[in-house]
Amino acid sequence: MKKLDWYIVKKFLSTFFFAIIILAVIACVIDYSEKVEDFVEKKAPAMAILNYFKNFIPHISALLFPLFIFIATIFFTSKLAYKSEIIAVLASGVSFQRFLRPYIIGAAFLCGLSLLANHWIVPNANKQRLAFEDKYVHSASIMSDRNVHLRLTKDLYIYVQSYDYTANVGYRFTAEKINDVLLKEKVMAERVSYDSVKKIWTLYGVTIRKNDGLKESLEFVPELKQAYPNFKPADLEEDDAIKEALNTIELDKYIAREKLRGRETLNFFYVEKHRRTAQPFAGFILTIIGVCIASRKVRGGSGLHLALGIVISAAYIMAMQLSTTFATKGGLNPLIAVWIPNMLFGAIALYLYRRQIK
């Protein structure tokens, strides 16, 4: 690391963190203005609101990380070019590859930080953020989704027509034990309720049908207490936002559990899992694009470079949204979907880099 490297790295990192602070403050002000009525209506304590925004900042920073790093690169590199500092560096015999080295070092540091944040720090912050929103912003769920089918274990299947969270009562409940293609037992109840302390379900108006080959029995019971593994009323409602509050290990376990239960919308969770790794590399690629664009001195100066940077950032976000939509709605492999924008912009970065070194 020479003086030139330290100079560029310090400028790079300071501009990046300054951009994060400014945009995070703006995002917090906008979010507060949207939710202030809910805070007042539900009497959210001041300390709880401050803690919410403390957890909101990592969320918004991680979400816009590629935009932050790209604009920071464009901004300070353009200023170097406008002051003819880059011309002086290249005229002294320093190659463009050598000039790019401190950017690579700075981007590698930020991408490593982003990887750690995406997989561990941000999900832990989101747990508190989402808990606050559930308590003080969102309206409490009254009814579950209708006609919910779940697979709890290898041979146990659950069906509930609907569940009233306010009354703690579910309707038209069925539990089936199926061995291969043989229905061994079917328990049907008109109503069910859940004891959250004992973690036991109480079934009312129960019909129990048992099948053992040629022998079949039918039994009617007015009330039956039954424990079902890892099953509670909250499981009857699909909550896609929970993916943001699970670290990668917890997310893998959640995906495995929901896959066993037969959930059909798991691509949202696969996209989230792969996005946490792909997004930091996007920042690395956009850094190279930013240097190649902004290192040339042009008439428009920093304004032209920033305008071009915003257009490229918008194009990247649109490509990410488009590929994500294909993954969640069109059946595209989530791993391929989240890496398509990186591959496209990686090719652009390679083209600009080769053009620059010529």
C-alpha positions, 0 to 999 in steps of 0.5 A: 500500500503506497501513499496513492493507495491510502489516499484513494481508499480513505476517499473511497470509504469516507465518501461511501459512509458519508453517502450511507449516513445522508441517505439513511437519515433521509430514509428515516425521515420519510419512514417516520412521516409515513408512520407517525400517525400509527405511532401516535394512535397506538402510543408507541414509547419514544425509546421504542421508536428510537430503537426501531429506527436504530434497526431500520438503518441497517435494513435500508443500508443493506437494501441500497448497498449497491447504489451507495457504493456505486454513487460513492465511487462515481462521486469522488472519482469524478472529482479527482478527474475534474481536478486533473489528479487522475491525469497526473497519476497516469502521466507519472507512469502509473497504469490504469490497472495499478490505479484501480488497485485501491478501489479493488481493496476498498470494494473488497472490504465493503463487500466482505462487510456487506456479506457479514451484515446480510447473513447475520447482522441485518436479520437480527436487526430486522427481528426487532424492527418487524416485531415493532411494526407488528405491535405499533404499525400493522393491524393484528390479523383476525382471521387466518388464510382459508383452506390451509393444508400442511404436512407436519411430519412424514405421515401426518397431514393437517387441514383447517378451513379457517381460524379466528385469532380473536376468539382462538377458535378454528373450524373444520379441522382434519388430521390424517395419518397416511402410511405410503398410500394407506390412510391409517387414521383420520381425525375430524373436528367441528372446532379446535382451540389452542392452549399456548401455555401447554401447547396442546390443541383441544378438538370439539365434536370429534370423529375418529376413523381408523383403518387397519387393512380390512379392519375399520372403526369409527368413533365419536368423541365430544372433546379430545386433547391432542399435541401436534409437533411444531404446529400452532395457529400462527402457522396457518398464515403465510408471512413472507416478511419473516424471511428478512428476520431469519439469519442464513442458518435459520432461513435454511431450517425454515425452508426445510420445514416449509418444504416438508409442509408442501408450501408452494411459494418457497421461491421468495425464500430461495431468492432472499437466501441467494440475494444475500451473497449476490448483492455484495458482489454487485457492489464490487462490479459496480465499483469497477464500472464507476471507476471506468466511467468517472476516471475520464475528464469530460465537459459535463464534469461530476454532474454528467458522471452522476447522471450516468451513474443514476441511470446505470443504478436504475438499470441494475435495480430494474434488472434485479426486480425483473429477474426476481419476478421471473423466479417467484412467478415464472419458475426461473431458478432463484440462484440463476435469477439473482445472479443474472444482473451480476453477470450482465453488469459484469460483462459491462464492467469487463468491456469498460475495463478493456476499453479503458486500459487501451 
